[in-house]
Amino acid sequence: MSEKKEDEVEKKKGLSRKDFLSTSATAAAGFFVVPRHVLGGPGYTAPSDKLNIACIGVGGMGASNTRSLAELGENIYALCDVDEEYAAETLYSYPKAKRYVDFREMLDKEDEIDAVMVATPDNTHAAIAIYAMERGKHAFVQKPLTRTIYEARRMAEVAEETGVATQMGNQGHAYESTYKIVEYIRQGVIGEVSEVDCWTNRPKGYWPQGAQVNEADEMPVVPYTMHWDLWVGPSPYRPYHPDYAPFAWRGRWDFGSGSLGDMGAHIMDQPYWALDLGMPEQVHASSTPFNGEAFPLGSSVHYTFPAKGDRGEVKLNWYDGGLLPPRPAELADGKQMGAGGGGMIFHGTEGKLMADVYGQNARFIPESDIDKFGQPDKTMDRSPGIHEEWVQAAKGNSETSSNFQYGAALTETMLIGNLAIRFSDSNKKLQWDAENMSVKNLQEANAWLDERNNFRTGWREIIG
């Protein structure tokens, strides 16, 4: 057992559920974050101008999202999480917020809620967001928007029907570096782009992947702070295991979207936006062994996007698990490809542009080309930030740039890649029919576009 695991076990010894809740109350009284607006001064927001936001899934990335929204001066009205221990720090930090474990109960009871932030595992994104949007709540949902392709389409549809303000939480979309990349590419600085390479080192060093959980073995007892049935959500039920929660779910098909779903929204976003890629017409993949339950240790996915407008056909190549695209001959010896565990390279007829994760640190290769290309013309209005965009849109002051129409299309593209990974042994290039949401040349693949038949009763009805 690792030192970290031993510490976790020691923390739980002798602590009953009653003790935990009592400790929570004591901690809440002694420690909490005071949002900046409470103190007045610069950035102060009058109570009448604040959104009442319900944050759902407030451990991990959800804690950061909640903090960002509070720092904007909005009212964290309610907190909802099915894992009381994992979410404990956030629950302590906002003692005035109402607490729930079931989002349905919260949204049915709390009419004062204006908007929801959703940062749960991928498998519950769609159900929670749809339930909220149909009740008129604005919705911010962490990337990837959904776990299945049907859910992505349904999310975009409900967002359009209800007219609420929506945003997918791919924060790099709002970065200055991303805007510069879009301007460089659209202004033809490196000529016509016909190919883009994207890569991440995940899951390496982040979560285990590749192996099945042996449910024939004795399974651990569900922690008393975990509402396991709600955590499983619409997915097929299985016993609790720490290989699923609180974090390793990302590598499991029924709960997450693998490395492509986790990082594609941060690394494919820039080429997707800059080149207005739309839907691919063809996708194929290769990978280490895939058992159908856990995503493989490493994979490569190759997309072909048809010509559109003034640009020609574009090929986009994705690599994960430590796999890398071919090293450009123009890149000087000793220079790293990308940084932060991943990156992207745009291949143009007049040069190459490389950037890190989130599109940061965009630079030309060879480096001497920066003198030739210089800076792009600043033609796009900048974002104030991924959270502030959404807050202002919810107040009717602006629009969001990564709304559910854009986010659903990007998510669908990533999930088509996962489908290609699942059927990489077919030795076929999947022909994607976007209009009819189907694979034209591999019928058995179509069962995985819409997995509602596998959803548990009560959940499939919410998604619709």
Secondary structure, 3 states (H helix, E strand, C coil): CCHHHHHHHHHHCCCCHHHHHHHHHHHHHHCCCCCHHHHCCCCCCCHHHCCEEEEECCCCHHHHHHHHHHHCCCEEEEEECCECCCCHHHHHHCCCCEEECCHHHHHHHCCCCCEEEECCCHHHHHHHHHHHHCCCCEEEEECCCCCCHHHHHHHHHHHHHHCCCEEEECHHHHCHHHHHHHHHHHCCCCCCEEEEEEEECCCCCCCCCCCCCCCCCCCCCCCCCECHHHHHCCCCCCCCCCCCCCCHHHHECCCCCHHHHHHHHHHCHHHHHHCCCCCCCEEEEEECCCCCCECCCCEEEEEEECCECCECCEEEEEEECCCCCCCCCCCCCCCCCCCCCEEEEEEECCEEEEEEHHHCCCEEECCCHHHHHCCCCCCCCCCCCHHHHHHHHHCCCCCCCCCHHHHHHHHHHHHHHHHHHHCHHHCCCEEEECCCCEECCCHHHHHHCCCHHHCCCCHHHHHC
